[in-house]
Amino acid sequence: MDDAELVEQVSRGDRRALARLLSHIEDGREERVRALVAALHPVSGSAHLVGLTGAPGVGKSSLAAALVAHWRAQGHSVAVLAIDPTSPFTGGALLGDRVRLERHVLDDGVFVRSMATRGHLGGLSWAAPPALVALDAAGFDIVVVETVGVGQAEVEVAAVADTTIVGLAPGMGDAVQAAKAGILEVADVLVVNKADRPGADRALRDLADLQEPGIGTAARQGLTLPDGVEDWDPPVRATVATATGEASGVGALAQTVAAHRDWLARSGLARHRARARAALQLRELAQAAVRGRLGAMAGGTLLDDLAAQVADRVLDPYTAADRLLAALEIER
């Protein structure tokens, strides 16, 4: 099957073709990934991308499985991209997150894919953005990306998701620690999972106390809302989701996600987020290209000469960098 036929099969919802295409994306051959994304991009854009993040131990995978079950009961098709730690032996995903989603594998309306970080920081894999384009183009109603769980620095997911759910659990820190966590700043919905454990009430109170009245999503971003549309203050929800499939509060969480999607449409922020996401991807691709070209120049005569002139105080670093960029035909 050539790439054109593969893309055609994926756009028709063929799950085997989708799995094969995602493998090609993970293989990382740039020319092929570029061609696949170029073909898939025009038919993507209809799925609701939901990011699920939080520190290790909050039960993200069990919560993802419970949300999938709820959405399937409502008739929605769902894809899950579970970012897993990288195996030090094979370089592949350790598949810990996928285990909790096993009960959905036989459901034709659910597609689960694990993807290894392969050393990429920020909770995602470098291949996650093009993979999300493929899952979107495959026609799923909802696409969930579950991050690996790296703590406070795990904020990349907000750049690729329409709605970002940040999960916490009782006993994982008081309000002061929560206030320090940059991860809370990216939340559209805050969730205290394992809410049947001691300390859940305090965690819910602490998170509620952190909310700044009158300073919602649009206000923080300096955006003006249309008349009659109120700002979005990230709500706090309590859930219980276990590996055995027991769940409570998940329906309310799913309703909140749907309400946020509706708010994005009414407020105009859906378009704003899509443009911000595109701008970020363009910057990252351009930076990767520049890094690649600079890497190819490593050890070359020009780079060595400029480095020697900076070390000898003949040139200052900024002037030398300008000359290097000029050689790459890039203007500062």
N, C-alpha and C positions, 0 to 999 in steps of 0.2 A: 504494500500500500504506500503510494507516494504521499508527500505532505499535503498536497491539494485535496486528495481523497480523504486523508486523515482529518483535516479540518472540516470537510463536508460532513463526515460521519459524526464528529463531535458536535457540530451545530445542530444535528438531528437528534442528539441525545444518546448516542451510542456510548455506553459506559466502558466497554473494552477499548474502544478507540481513544476515549478520554484518558484512561490509565496509560496507554501507550504514549500519548502526546505529552503527558506530564513527565513521563520518564525521559523523553527527549529534552524537555526543559531542564530537568535536573542534571542531565549529562553535560549541559553548559556549553555546547558548541555555539558560539555567538551568532554565526551566520544563520544557523538553523533556527535558533530561538527568535532572532529578529524577524525571519520570514513567517514563522508561526504566529507571533504576536501581531504582525501586520495584517495577517489574514483573519485573525480572531477578533481583533479590536473593533471593527465596524459592527459586529453582531453582538457585542457585549454591552453592558450598561443597564440591564433591567433588574438584576438581582439586588437584594438588600444585603450589603456586606456588614456582618456583625463581628466585631473583635471581642475576644474574651481573654482577659489578661489578669494578672495578679501574681503574688509571690508563690513559691512552691508550698504545697500543703493546704491550699484553700479549697481544693476539690474542684478545680476547673473542668477536668475531664468528666467527672460524674455529673457536674452541672450541665456541660455540653450535651451529654447523653440524654439527660432529663428534658432539656429544651428541644432536642431533636424529636423525642417521643411526643411532646406536646404539639409541636408544629406539624408532625405527620398526622396526628389525630385530627388536625384542622384541615388536612388535605394539601399542605404545602410540601413541595419537594425541597430537600435540604442537602447541601454538600458541606463537609467538614474538612478543613485543612489543618491537621494537628501537627504543630512544630515540635519535634522531639529532640532530645540531646543526641549528639553524634556518637556512634560507636567508635571507640579508639582502635578497633580491630578491622572493621569493614568500611568505616566511613559513612555507613548508612544510619537510618533512624533506629533508636533503641526500641521504638514501638510501645513504650509504656502507656502513652495516652490512648493509643488505638485499642488496647485491651478492653477499656471501659466502654467502648463503642461497639464491641463485637455483636451485641444483640441486635444491632441495626443492619448488619452486613447483608442479610438475605432480603432486605427490603429494597425493591427496585426504585423507590422514591428517595433513597438515601445513598450518598456516595461519600466514602471516608478515605482520606489519603494522609499518610504520615510523611513528613519531610524533615530531613536532618538539618540542623543549623550549620554544620560544617565550619564551625569557628566563627560564624557571623554573630556579632553582639546585637543587643537590643531586643531579643526575644523572637525574632523572625529569621527565616532563611533568606539568603540572597535571591533564591529562585521563587520566593513567595509572591511578589507582585505579578510576574507573568503567569504563574500558576493560577492566581485569582482571576486574571483575565480569561483564562481557559475555562475555569469553573463557571464563571458568569456567562460566557458564550455558550456553554452547554445547556443553558436554559433552566437552571435551578432558581427557585423563588428566593431562597435564603442561602447565603454562603457564610459559614462560620469559620473564622481563623482563630485557632487557639494557640496562644503563645507558649513558649517553653517554660517560662517561670524563672526569671533571672533577678527578680527583686525590683528595687526602685527605679532602675534605669530602663525598665521595659516599657518604653513609650512609643516605639516605632509603629505599633499596631494602629494608633490613632491616625497615622498618615495614610493608611490603606482602608480603613473601615468607615462606614456611614454612621454606625452606632457602636460605641466602645463601652463594654461592660467591664468594670473593675471589681474583682472579687477579693474579699477579705474573710478572715475567720476569727472567732473569739480566741483571745489569748495571744494574738500575734502582734500586740503593741497597743499602747494607750494613745490618747488623742495627740499627744506631742509627737510621737513617732509617726502617726498617720499624717500629721500636718507636714512633716519633713518629706514625706514620700512624694516625689515628683509625679509618680504614677497616678495619684489622685487628681492631678490637674487635667488629665486627658479623659476623665470619666464622663460619659453621658448618663450612665446608670451605675450606682454603687450597690453592691450586693454583699451582705453578710451571710456567707454560706455556713453550713453546720450550725444553724441557729438553734438547734436543740441542745447545744452544749452550754455549760456554765460560762457566764461572761458575755453571752450574746446581747443581752439587753444593754450592757454598758457599751459594747462596740457600736450598737445602733445609735445610742445617745451621743457618743463621741463623734460619730460621723455627721449626725444631724447638727451638732454644735459647730462643726467646721464650715457649714454652709454660710455664705454671706448673703443675707437678704437683699434682694434687688440687684445682685450682681450675678446674672446668669451667663449662659453660653455666649449670646450675642454681645452682651455688655463687655465681657472679658476680651472679646475679639474686636471691639470698637465698631460693631456693625449696627446699622439702623434697621429696625424691623418694620414691616408694613403696618398700617393702621389696623388695630383690632387684634394683633398677634402679640401675645405675651411672651416674655423671654422664657428660656428653658433652664430651670434650676435642677441640676442632677438629683433625682430622687434616690432614696435609700430603701432597699428591699431586703427582706429576710427570706432565706431559702434553706431547705434541707434536701440534699441530693446525695444518695449513697451509691456505692458500686453495685449494690444488689438491685438497684432500680427503684428504691423507695424515694418518694419526692413529695415535697410540700412547698407552697409558695412559688412554684415554677410558673403556674398559669398567670399569676400577677406580674411576674417578671416579664413574661412574653408579651403581655398586654402593654407593659411600659415600653418595651422595645418597639412595638407597633405604634404607640403614641408618639414616640420620638421620631419615627419615620414620617408620620403624618405632619409633625411639627416642622421637620426639615423641609417638607414640600411647601407648607403654608408660609413659612418664614423666608423662603428663598435660599436658605443655607444649604440645601441639597446641591444646588448648582455651585455655590461658593466652595463647598467641600470638594466637589468633583474637580473644580479648577485648581484648588490648592493641591490636591492629590496629583494632578497631572503636572503641575509646576515642580513639585518635589521629585517626581520620577524623571522629568527632563533634566533637572539639575544633577541628580545622581548618575544618570546615564552619561551626561556630558563630563562630569568629574571622573567617572570611570574611564572614559576615553582618554582624557588628559593624563590620568595616572598611568594608563597603559603605554601611551606614547613616551612619557617621561621614563617609564621603566625600560622601554626599548633603547632609550638614550643612555642608560646607566653605563658608566665606563667608557662612554664616547668622548671624542676629543673636545667638543664644545662644552659639555658638562664639566669635564675635568679642568679645562682652561678657566671657566668661570669660577669654579670652586676654588682654584688656586689663587685667582685674583681677589676673591673675597677673603681668603685666609691671609693673603699678603697685604691686605688693606688697600689694594689698588682700586677695587670697586666695593661699594656698599651692597648689602644683600638685595635691596629693592631694585637697584639698577641692574644687577646681574640677573635677577628674576625676570625683569622686563625683557632683557636680551634673550633669555631662554624662551619666554613666551613668544617673542618675535620669530624665533627660529621654528616654533611650532605653528606659526601663523595665527596666533591668538592674541587679541588685544586685551589689555587689563581693563 
